[in-house]
């Protein structure tokens, strides 16, 4: 018997027993090793904050149920192929699948993890894919002055990729001074919002706060651009478009991973983007973004904590042990 994590109702999670379907000739059976909690989006789903107008756009590829619940949601799974084509048999793969001990999906839905990427790090692939798409949208140039406002999972992944660009000034900006350690591990500068360097050619905003968006606009040089990556759910957001916004010819542009960035859409597909994200994860600097870990059986309690803002982990990595069954043990999150 296999098990999956479900949001039973807003603020309530549970581990449910499930029966796997029989695999077809073009399917793979994957045994989960790790999954990652995409904290911002999954906490919003857990709290029941998906707006009715966005229930279709917010669906995960292998989601079951519907918002606000019961719903099986998630999209950062790494496992081993136990049954399938010879080219994938025994390979470690990444899949946009919810938190589940074992699952059956089309072989085309998994991406082989490169040999130089540890499986535990590969849970970041979906978020690094978001970062790749954002930077395809943003198109930073050599020598740009760039700020990333919001040092959560998405913002930190964007920063990790930007740190590779030649000649750029990259500063990670967050209200939490503890995020300075993440910036140092990525090899970039750090600042609190009030101390951040201005005159930026580009600002990537990922704090999901009004204050963060307002500060992002303030940090721009004339004719600079904010790439908006935040997902606000059902919260109304005010954008400061008065004062010098027009005279300085500033831009706010959305980027969303659901579609390949327009600048690459004719030449790259979803599989290309995911393969690139996994290649980038060969860099051990990304290990700094996995700041919490828990057992799969403890995920309901951990999600309750994350939904309330504790602990302050970036990515929580979920560890699977096939010998364990559901239990009511207290969460063992390490940060």
HELIX and SHEET records of a PDB file:
HELIX    1   1 UNK A   39  UNK A   47  1                                   9    
HELIX    2   2 UNK A   52  UNK A   54  5                                   3    
HELIX    3   3 UNK A  107  UNK A  109  5                                   3    
HELIX    4   4 UNK A  122  UNK A  124  5                                   3    
HELIX    5   5 UNK A  125  UNK A  138  1                                  14    
HELIX    6   6 UNK A  153  UNK A  162  1                                  10    
HELIX    7   7 UNK A  177  UNK A  179  5                                   3    
HELIX    8   8 UNK A  180  UNK A  186  1                                   7    
HELIX    9   9 UNK A  193  UNK A  195  5                                   3    
HELIX   10  10 UNK A  210  UNK A  218  1                                   9    
HELIX   11  11 UNK A  270  UNK A  280  1                                  11    
HELIX   12  12 UNK A  284  UNK A  289  5                                   6    
HELIX   13  13 UNK A  296  UNK A  298  5                                   3    
HELIX   14  14 UNK A  299  UNK A  307  1                                   9    
SHEET    1   A 2 UNK A   2  UNK A   9  0                                        
SHEET    2   A 2 UNK A  12  UNK A  18 -1                                        
SHEET    1   B 5 UNK A 102  UNK A 106  0                                        
SHEET    2   B 5 UNK A  27  UNK A  37 -1                                        
SHEET    3   B 5 UNK A  77  UNK A  83 -1                                        
SHEET    4   B 5 UNK A  92  UNK A  95 -1                                        
SHEET    5   B 5 UNK A 110  UNK A 112 -1                                        
SHEET    1   C 4 UNK A 102  UNK A 106  0                                        
SHEET    2   C 4 UNK A  27  UNK A  37 -1                                        
SHEET    3   C 4 UNK A 315  UNK A 319 -1                                        
SHEET    4   C 4 UNK A 290  UNK A 295  1                                        
SHEET    1   D 2 UNK A  64  UNK A  65  0                                        
SHEET    2   D 2 UNK A  71  UNK A  72 -1                                        
SHEET    1   E 6 UNK A 189  UNK A 191  0                                        
SHEET    2   E 6 UNK A 169  UNK A 173  1                                        
SHEET    3   E 6 UNK A 145  UNK A 149  1                                        
SHEET    4   E 6 UNK A 200  UNK A 205  1                                        
SHEET    5   E 6 UNK A 220  UNK A 228  1                                        
SHEET    6   E 6 UNK A 251  UNK A 254  1                                        
END                                                                             
